[in-house]
Amino acid sequence: MFINSIVAGGTVIVGGSVQHSILFPNVQVEEGAQVRDAILFNNVVVGRGSRVERCIIDKDVTIPPGEQIGVDRDRDAQRFTCSEKGVIVVPKGYRFL
């Protein structure tokens, strides 16, 4: 599903859904992944079955399969910067453990 979003060249959406988002060049959204109300910068990979909501993901980040960002604010606050209005910012080159 692709609704009300902007996608740059080189972006690949493979069976995932993108809603109300902006995807910069060379973004990959894998099977079953959900991206909603997000901005994904260059070279971001959203792994299979991941869920990304109300996020800004900076360049060169690979989100592992099944990861959730923007769903559990307390968990996100331990790892990322969170705005007062609930927007999560994942820094450039972040590596998940």
Secondary structure, 3 states (H helix, E strand, C coil): CEECCEECCCCEECCCEEECCEECCCCEECCCCEEECCEECCCCEECCCCEEECEEECCCCEECCCCEECCCHHHHHHHCEECCCCCEEECCCCCCC
